[in-house]
Amino acid sequence: MGIDPGSRITGFGVIEVNGDRFRYVASGCIRTGKLPFNERLEEIYVSVSRLIGEHTPGEVCLERVFMHRNADSALKLGHARAAAMCAVFADQAVQRPQLAEYSAREVKQAVAGYGAADKEQVQHMVRRLLNLSGELQSDASDALAIAVCHANSRRAAAILAGRSEVAT
């Protein structure tokens, strides 16, 4: 499961990985609207918890915070990431997923082959890699791209370690 955290819109994307093949499972956006900030964080936490329970991913990956020009925006993004991360680890009834983090540049490089790719290029590659037609919501596409980046990174690490297959 990939998560693209944001204080107003948090994207999520779930894929299934089998070797070097990806299968789309689900994606969407958690929209917190104009709720007070603390209520937005609660909504992110509750929604990610529900998604974890629904999809029971073995691994969850998030985009790392990048420094905004506006420090307040960076802090809010950090809070949104923390709410999502706490939700990943909160449910003790579910086996705790492994957590990975990637920079936006790493995600773009892994999905589009170019670390400075624009959103449209990343969306295009996500649609191609997951054999999807039609438009994807931007934040959901970003979350799917994070999940694909993680699958590619995990596969590359397995190859370097001398393992021919990676468990899903």
Secondary structure, DSSP 8 states (H G I E B T S, - for coil): -EEE--SSEEEEEEEEEETTEEEEEEEEEEE-TT--HHHHHHHHHHHHHHHHHHH--SEEEEE-----SSHHHHHHHHHHHHHHHHHHHH-TTS---EEEEE-HHHHHHHHHS-TT--HHHHHHHHHHHTT--S---HHHHHHHHHHHHHHHHHHHHHHHTT-S----
